[in-house]
Structure formats: C-alpha cells, structure tokens
Amino acid sequence: MAEQRDYFQEVYEVVRLVPKGRVTTYGTIARYLSLRAGARMVGWAMNGSHSHPDVPAHRVVNSTGVLTGKHFFGGPTIMQQLLEDEGVQVNNDRVVDFKTRFWDPMIELAV
C-alpha cells in the first residue's frame, strides 16, 4: 500500500524555507510539490497554518504579489505589517518590487 502524503505538512515545510524579506506564491509552491489541486490546496494549507506559529504564512501571496490571504491574519493590516517588518514594501495590498522579492523553490532549492 502506498504511503499517504500529508500535503499540508509538505506545504508548511516549503513555506518555512522562504527567507525573511522574500515572498512566494501559492501556485509556485503547488508546482514545486506537484500538487494536483494546485494553488487552491496551498491556499487551504495557509488558511490552516495559523495554529503553526513557525509557518510564515504572510510570505505567501498570489501570482501578482497581492496579499489575498490578509483577512486570515486576524486583522486587515497584520499581513502587511509582518511583511513590512521584514523590509518588504507593500502598497495597496500589493508587494512593491514583487519580481525582485519573489522566491522560487524550483530555483532556490535546486540541487
């Protein structure tokens, strides 16, 4: 019998590797982990990550750098504040200089 994957834990492991001051996307994590449900599965995992204080969920944004998960942080500005505390500038709920701040595990974790 094949071993069951714990998709949420796999997502959390990748998110823990995103460096301070950088961001990644739901879709990028999904592609890296070959998740069939894609970005949606990563979104579900991020929604469930708030009971895991060691998972920096604030570093996961949508494919254009928008803070789409900000409402799951207990207040509309907490996600932005967490990013800004790490030096990531946010304007109108979008990461400024997104392409420079973007972290891709396919590149960064390549062997």
MODELLER restraints for C-alpha pairs under 7 A, 6 or more apart:
rsr = mdl.restraints
at = mdl.atoms
rsr.add(forms.Gaussian(group=physical.xy_distance, feature=features.Distance(at['CA:8:A'], at['CA:45:A']), mean=5.10, stdev=0.5))
rsr.add(forms.Gaussian(group=physical.xy_distance, feature=features.Distance(at['CA:11:A'], at['CA:42:A']), mean=6.55, stdev=0.5))
rsr.add(forms.Gaussian(group=physical.xy_distance, feature=features.Distance(at['CA:11:A'], at['CA:45:A']), mean=6.90, stdev=0.5))
rsr.add(forms.Gaussian(group=physical.xy_distance, feature=features.Distance(at['CA:12:A'], at['CA:55:A']), mean=6.07, stdev=0.5))
rsr.add(forms.Gaussian(group=physical.xy_distance, feature=features.Distance(at['CA:15:A'], at['CA:55:A']), mean=6.36, stdev=0.5))
rsr.add(forms.Gaussian(group=physical.xy_distance, feature=features.Distance(at['CA:15:A'], at['CA:56:A']), mean=6.47, stdev=0.5))
rsr.add(forms.Gaussian(group=physical.xy_distance, feature=features.Distance(at['CA:15:A'], at['CA:57:A']), mean=6.94, stdev=0.5))
rsr.add(forms.Gaussian(group=physical.xy_distance, feature=features.Distance(at['CA:16:A'], at['CA:55:A']), mean=5.42, stdev=0.5))
rsr.add(forms.Gaussian(group=physical.xy_distance, feature=features.Distance(at['CA:16:A'], at['CA:56:A']), mean=6.26, stdev=0.5))
rsr.add(forms.Gaussian(group=physical.xy_distance, feature=features.Distance(at['CA:18:A'], at['CA:103:A']), mean=6.84, stdev=0.5))
rsr.add(forms.Gaussian(group=physical.xy_distance, feature=features.Distance(at['CA:20:A'], at['CA:86:A']), mean=5.81, stdev=0.5))
rsr.add(forms.Gaussian(group=physical.xy_distance, feature=features.Distance(at['CA:21:A'], at['CA:86:A']), mean=4.90, stdev=0.5))
rsr.add(forms.Gaussian(group=physical.xy_distance, feature=features.Distance(at['CA:21:A'], at['CA:87:A']), mean=5.53, stdev=0.5))
rsr.add(forms.Gaussian(group=physical.xy_distance, feature=features.Distance(at['CA:21:A'], at['CA:88:A']), mean=5.52, stdev=0.5))
rsr.add(forms.Gaussian(group=physical.xy_distance, feature=features.Distance(at['CA:21:A'], at['CA:101:A']), mean=7.00, stdev=0.5))
rsr.add(forms.Gaussian(group=physical.xy_distance, feature=features.Distance(at['CA:22:A'], at['CA:59:A']), mean=6.74, stdev=0.5))
rsr.add(forms.Gaussian(group=physical.xy_distance, feature=features.Distance(at['CA:22:A'], at['CA:101:A']), mean=4.76, stdev=0.5))
rsr.add(forms.Gaussian(group=physical.xy_distance, feature=features.Distance(at['CA:22:A'], at['CA:102:A']), mean=5.90, stdev=0.5))
rsr.add(forms.Gaussian(group=physical.xy_distance, feature=features.Distance(at['CA:22:A'], at['CA:103:A']), mean=6.00, stdev=0.5))
rsr.add(forms.Gaussian(group=physical.xy_distance, feature=features.Distance(at['CA:23:A'], at['CA:59:A']), mean=4.57, stdev=0.5))
rsr.add(forms.Gaussian(group=physical.xy_distance, feature=features.Distance(at['CA:23:A'], at['CA:60:A']), mean=5.75, stdev=0.5))
rsr.add(forms.Gaussian(group=physical.xy_distance, feature=features.Distance(at['CA:23:A'], at['CA:61:A']), mean=6.88, stdev=0.5))
rsr.add(forms.Gaussian(group=physical.xy_distance, feature=features.Distance(at['CA:23:A'], at['CA:101:A']), mean=5.90, stdev=0.5))
rsr.add(forms.Gaussian(group=physical.xy_distance, feature=features.Distance(at['CA:23:A'], at['CA:102:A']), mean=5.11, stdev=0.5))
rsr.add(forms.Gaussian(group=physical.xy_distance, feature=features.Distance(at['CA:23:A'], at['CA:103:A']), mean=5.64, stdev=0.5))
rsr.add(forms.Gaussian(group=physical.xy_distance, feature=features.Distance(at['CA:24:A'], at['CA:59:A']), mean=6.27, stdev=0.5))
rsr.add(forms.Gaussian(group=physical.xy_distance, feature=features.Distance(at['CA:24:A'], at['CA:60:A']), mean=5.07, stdev=0.5))
rsr.add(forms.Gaussian(group=physical.xy_distance, feature=features.Distance(at['CA:24:A'], at['CA:61:A']), mean=6.23, stdev=0.5))
rsr.add(forms.Gaussian(group=physical.xy_distance, feature=features.Distance(at['CA:24:A'], at['CA:102:A']), mean=5.50, stdev=0.5))
rsr.add(forms.Gaussian(group=physical.xy_distance, feature=features.Distance(at['CA:24:A'], at['CA:103:A']), mean=5.09, stdev=0.5))
rsr.add(forms.Gaussian(group=physical.xy_distance, feature=features.Distance(at['CA:24:A'], at['CA:104:A']), mean=6.41, stdev=0.5))
rsr.add(forms.Gaussian(group=physical.xy_distance, feature=features.Distance(at['CA:25:A'], at['CA:60:A']), mean=5.13, stdev=0.5))
rsr.add(forms.Gaussian(group=physical.xy_distance, feature=features.Distance(at['CA:25:A'], at['CA:61:A']), mean=4.91, stdev=0.5))
rsr.add(forms.Gaussian(group=physical.xy_distance, feature=features.Distance(at['CA:25:A'], at['CA:62:A']), mean=5.21, stdev=0.5))
rsr.add(forms.Gaussian(group=physical.xy_distance, feature=features.Distance(at['CA:25:A'], at['CA:63:A']), mean=5.63, stdev=0.5))
rsr.add(forms.Gaussian(group=physical.xy_distance, feature=features.Distance(at['CA:26:A'], at['CA:39:A']), mean=4.72, stdev=0.5))
rsr.add(forms.Gaussian(group=physical.xy_distance, feature=features.Distance(at['CA:26:A'], at['CA:42:A']), mean=5.53, stdev=0.5))
rsr.add(forms.Gaussian(group=physical.xy_distance, feature=features.Distance(at['CA:26:A'], at['CA:43:A']), mean=6.41, stdev=0.5))
rsr.add(forms.Gaussian(group=physical.xy_distance, feature=features.Distance(at['CA:26:A'], at['CA:60:A']), mean=6.36, stdev=0.5))
rsr.add(forms.Gaussian(group=physical.xy_distance, feature=features.Distance(at['CA:26:A'], at['CA:61:A']), mean=6.57, stdev=0.5))
rsr.add(forms.Gaussian(group=physical.xy_distance, feature=features.Distance(at['CA:26:A'], at['CA:62:A']), mean=6.12, stdev=0.5))
rsr.add(forms.Gaussian(group=physical.xy_distance, feature=features.Distance(at['CA:27:A'], at['CA:38:A']), mean=6.29, stdev=0.5))
rsr.add(forms.Gaussian(group=physical.xy_distance, feature=features.Distance(at['CA:27:A'], at['CA:39:A']), mean=4.40, stdev=0.5))
rsr.add(forms.Gaussian(group=physical.xy_distance, feature=features.Distance(at['CA:27:A'], at['CA:63:A']), mean=6.99, stdev=0.5))
rsr.add(forms.Gaussian(group=physical.xy_distance, feature=features.Distance(at['CA:28:A'], at['CA:104:A']), mean=6.67, stdev=0.5))
rsr.add(forms.Gaussian(group=physical.xy_distance, feature=features.Distance(at['CA:30:A'], at['CA:38:A']), mean=4.90, stdev=0.5))
rsr.add(forms.Gaussian(group=physical.xy_distance, feature=features.Distance(at['CA:30:A'], at['CA:39:A']), mean=5.48, stdev=0.5))
rsr.add(forms.Gaussian(group=physical.xy_distance, feature=features.Distance(at['CA:30:A'], at['CA:42:A']), mean=6.37, stdev=0.5))
rsr.add(forms.Gaussian(group=physical.xy_distance, feature=features.Distance(at['CA:32:A'], at['CA:105:A']), mean=6.65, stdev=0.5))
rsr.add(forms.Gaussian(group=physical.xy_distance, feature=features.Distance(at['CA:32:A'], at['CA:106:A']), mean=6.02, stdev=0.5))
rsr.add(forms.Gaussian(group=physical.xy_distance, feature=features.Distance(at['CA:46:A'], at['CA:57:A']), mean=6.01, stdev=0.5))
rsr.add(forms.Gaussian(group=physical.xy_distance, feature=features.Distance(at['CA:47:A'], at['CA:72:A']), mean=6.66, stdev=0.5))
rsr.add(forms.Gaussian(group=physical.xy_distance, feature=features.Distance(at['CA:49:A'], at['CA:55:A']), mean=6.56, stdev=0.5))
rsr.add(forms.Gaussian(group=physical.xy_distance, feature=features.Distance(at['CA:49:A'], at['CA:57:A']), mean=6.96, stdev=0.5))
rsr.add(forms.Gaussian(group=physical.xy_distance, feature=features.Distance(at['CA:58:A'], at['CA:79:A']), mean=5.37, stdev=0.5))
rsr.add(forms.Gaussian(group=physical.xy_distance, feature=features.Distance(at['CA:58:A'], at['CA:82:A']), mean=6.75, stdev=0.5))
rsr.add(forms.Gaussian(group=physical.xy_distance, feature=features.Distance(at['CA:58:A'], at['CA:83:A']), mean=6.70, stdev=0.5))
rsr.add(forms.Gaussian(group=physical.xy_distance, feature=features.Distance(at['CA:61:A'], at['CA:67:A']), mean=5.23, stdev=0.5))
rsr.add(forms.Gaussian(group=physical.xy_distance, feature=features.Distance(at['CA:61:A'], at['CA:68:A']), mean=6.33, stdev=0.5))
rsr.add(forms.Gaussian(group=physical.xy_distance, feature=features.Distance(at['CA:62:A'], at['CA:68:A']), mean=6.29, stdev=0.5))
rsr.add(forms.Gaussian(group=physical.xy_distance, feature=features.Distance(at['CA:65:A'], at['CA:94:A']), mean=5.32, stdev=0.5))
rsr.add(forms.Gaussian(group=physical.xy_distance, feature=features.Distance(at['CA:65:A'], at['CA:95:A']), mean=5.12, stdev=0.5))
rsr.add(forms.Gaussian(group=physical.xy_distance, feature=features.Distance(at['CA:65:A'], at['CA:98:A']), mean=5.86, stdev=0.5))
rsr.add(forms.Gaussian(group=physical.xy_distance, feature=features.Distance(at['CA:66:A'], at['CA:93:A']), mean=5.67, stdev=0.5))
rsr.add(forms.Gaussian(group=physical.xy_distance, feature=features.Distance(at['CA:66:A'], at['CA:94:A']), mean=4.25, stdev=0.5))
rsr.add(forms.Gaussian(group=physical.xy_distance, feature=features.Distance(at['CA:66:A'], at['CA:95:A']), mean=6.37, stdev=0.5))
rsr.add(forms.Gaussian(group=physical.xy_distance, feature=features.Distance(at['CA:67:A'], at['CA:93:A']), mean=5.44, stdev=0.5))
rsr.add(forms.Gaussian(group=physical.xy_distance, feature=features.Distance(at['CA:67:A'], at['CA:94:A']), mean=6.05, stdev=0.5))
rsr.add(forms.Gaussian(group=physical.xy_distance, feature=features.Distance(at['CA:70:A'], at['CA:76:A']), mean=5.82, stdev=0.5))
rsr.add(forms.Gaussian(group=physical.xy_distance, feature=features.Distance(at['CA:70:A'], at['CA:79:A']), mean=5.38, stdev=0.5))
rsr.add(forms.Gaussian(group=physical.xy_distance, feature=features.Distance(at['CA:73:A'], at['CA:79:A']), mean=6.28, stdev=0.5))
rsr.add(forms.Gaussian(group=physical.xy_distance, feature=features.Distance(at['CA:80:A'], at['CA:90:A']), mean=6.49, stdev=0.5))
rsr.add(forms.Gaussian(group=physical.xy_distance, feature=features.Distance(at['CA:88:A'], at['CA:95:A']), mean=7.00, stdev=0.5))
rsr.add(forms.Gaussian(group=physical.xy_distance, feature=features.Distance(at['CA:89:A'], at['CA:95:A']), mean=6.06, stdev=0.5))
rsr.add(forms.Gaussian(group=physical.xy_distance, feature=features.Distance(at['CA:89:A'], at['CA:96:A']), mean=5.42, stdev=0.5))
rsr.add(forms.Gaussian(group=physical.xy_distance, feature=features.Distance(at['CA:90:A'], at['CA:96:A']), mean=5.40, stdev=0.5))
